[in-house]
């Protein structure tokens, strides 16, 4: 039985050819130096340790699966490929995984999608080697063109052409697979095929605990660095680390929130340290028992935080900035085209129990894209107005948005304003637009 199919052989041949060219061609001196530098990065003690832990975990996992007849030596190739791709690359995405609250749920769902089954069936059959050798660079080329065409609207026609080409290739591949299933089902209907189907998704699911452990380790590492920078007293630093492990354990969100509070406070005594811990649990309790806030005063901060969640502008924690000033902000969400894209953010300001100001800010980095910015601020402002005031924007406000003009109006005891701020001496005449709703 062949270990590699023709598609895998074609990819391997191209990788070998490119490697030989990079390491032997005199034109590739700079590229060669960059590759060598990149490879040297992987031999850092910390990375080697983590990779060693991953390999050990996978070895124990594979041994356990083989003991219950869910893995055999024919799956060695698939297991190595999985480790080199999914397993290895996941370790370099730990920071983004920490930000994705739905990562583990999505990982479970993605392994059950029909698309996974379709990709597997298509991958069972491959063309003859010479055809696969021709297809590989073409797909890489089309993939690169598609990625570049998505960076700017001026490449829209190229994007459409590439997408149609890739769709056509997909239809050809599916048709060929269906033909082979009818004429050569024996290749598909083997015991090895069953293992090939379920082993990669199974490895992914069983790998999640390791990813979670690495995520916990990474979070504590970051928090301990903040503790060292925020607390001067060695004994207090030790206590802070001990308390964090005992009180927060694997509750990463609370742990990070507490570490931010440490940086905002002068931890010069054990009493102050304890106060930061009490504060975190008090705020967490308040979030679970949201109080109703009269509209005359403002809004519940914990409701205001999610006013724009339907359009992916959810804020982070609503926390104390100063004695009586509380604040929450969303990450900057980029939109539009161009090398430096425009961005938008949502802010909630007020006191501990009442949010009094809701603000959307859009940074327009190039004034030539003003129409996209106007459309964006119009959409965000409309949603915020409906969520906070139960009514849409006035015609007067809509006209001001279209003209990018300052305006201020009242709605009951609320002030609604649009503020446009030009950036002096900016190369692309950039500016910012703020839409603000606040209690008077």
Order of alpha helices (4+ residues) and beta strands (2+ residues): alpha-alpha-alpha-alpha-alpha-alpha-alpha-alpha-alpha-alpha-alpha-alpha-alpha-alpha-alpha-alpha-beta-beta-beta-beta-beta-alpha-alpha-beta-beta-beta
